[in-house]
Amino acid sequence: MSRHDLTDEQWAVIAPLIPKRTRRRGRPRNEDRKTLNGILSVLKTGCAWADLPTEYGSDTTCWRRLQAWSADGTWERVWRALLSQLDAQDKLEGTQACLDGRFVPAKKGGEE
């Protein structure tokens, strides 16, 4: 287990928010927790996907699942659930906020 991996407590909060896939033909699906840990490892360390340790499975699987979970709103559901949990524990302070605008699409041809 890497220092970047989710704890059992963290996984218990996130697991219900990850979309379940039905069993299909072909190779078995990589475990969601292992895949999520791989995604987090790349995002935290900044390493290239190709340099992802093999303990997380295929780098391509991790990248594809990151893209799929972005497209289907999984990350937003996780974010909202974690914020709600922090709010319920009175760990959020409304006087401070941080917004990361990388997910906001840039308008083409707009004024700078």
C-alpha positions in Angstrom: 0.0 0.0 0.0 1.4 3.4 -1.1 1.1 6.5 1.0 -1.2 7.8 -1.8 -3.7 5.0 -1.5 -7.1 5.5 0.1 -7.6 4.3 3.6 -10.5 1.9 4.3 -12.4 4.7 5.9 -12.0 6.9 2.8 -12.9 4.1 0.5 -16.1 3.4 2.6 -17.3 7.0 1.8 -16.3 6.9 -1.9 -17.2 3.3 -2.9 -21.0 3.8 -3.0 -20.5 6.8 -5.4 -18.5 4.8 -8.0 -20.8 3.5 -10.8 -21.2 -0.3 -10.8 -20.6 -2.2 -14.1 -22.3 -5.3 -15.0 -20.2 -8.4 -15.7 -19.3 -8.6 -19.4 -17.4 -11.0 -21.5 -13.7 -10.8 -21.8 -11.1 -9.9 -19.2 -12.3 -9.2 -15.6 -12.7 -5.5 -14.8 -9.9 -4.1 -12.6 -11.1 -3.3 -9.1 -12.4 0.2 -8.8 -10.4 0.9 -5.6 -7.2 -0.2 -7.2 -7.9 1.9 -10.3 -8.8 4.9 -8.2 -5.6 4.5 -6.2 -3.7 4.5 -9.5 -5.5 7.7 -10.6 -4.7 9.4 -7.4 -1.1 8.3 -7.5 -0.6 9.9 -10.9 -2.5 13.1 -9.9 -0.5 13.4 -6.6 2.9 12.6 -7.9 2.7 14.1 -11.4 4.2 11.0 -13.0 3.4 10.0 -16.5 0.6 7.4 -17.0 3.2 5.1 -18.5 5.2 5.3 -15.2 2.3 4.2 -13.1 3.4 1.3 -10.8 2.0 -2.0 -12.0 0.3 -2.7 -8.6 -2.5 -0.4 -9.8 -3.1 -2.4 -13.0 -3.0 -1.0 -16.5 -2.1 2.7 -16.9 -4.6 2.8 -19.9 -7.4 1.4 -17.7 -6.7 4.0 -15.0 -6.7 6.8 -17.6 -9.8 5.6 -19.3 -11.7 5.3 -16.0 -10.6 8.8 -15.1 -12.1 10.1 -18.3 -15.3 8.0 -17.9 -15.8 9.1 -14.4 -15.2 12.7 -15.4 -17.8 12.5 -18.2 -20.5 10.8 -16.1 -20.3 13.1 -13.1 -18.7 10.7 -10.7 -16.0 13.1 -9.6 -18.6 15.8 -8.9 -20.7 13.3 -6.8 -17.6 12.4 -4.8 -16.7 16.1 -4.3 -20.2 17.0 -3.1 -20.4 14.0 -0.8 -17.1 14.9 0.8 -18.1 18.5 1.2 -21.3 17.5 2.8 -19.5 15.2 5.2 -17.1 18.0 6.1 -20.0 20.4 6.6 -21.8 18.0 8.8 -18.7 17.8 11.0 -18.4 21.6 11.1 -15.0 21.4 9.3 -15.9 23.9 6.6 -15.4 27.6 7.1 -17.5 29.8 4.8 -15.2 32.7 4.9 -12.5 30.9 2.9 -12.9 29.3 -0.5 -10.6 28.1 -3.3 -11.8 27.5 -6.8 -9.9 25.6 -9.4 -11.0 26.8 -12.8 -9.3 24.1 -14.9 -12.7 22.4 -15.3 -14.4 25.5 -16.7 -14.3 25.6 -20.5 -12.7 28.6 -22.0 -14.7 30.7 -24.4 -13.1 31.0 -27.8 -12.7 34.5 -29.1 -13.5 36.2 -25.9 -11.8 39.2 -24.4 -8.9 38.6 -22.0 
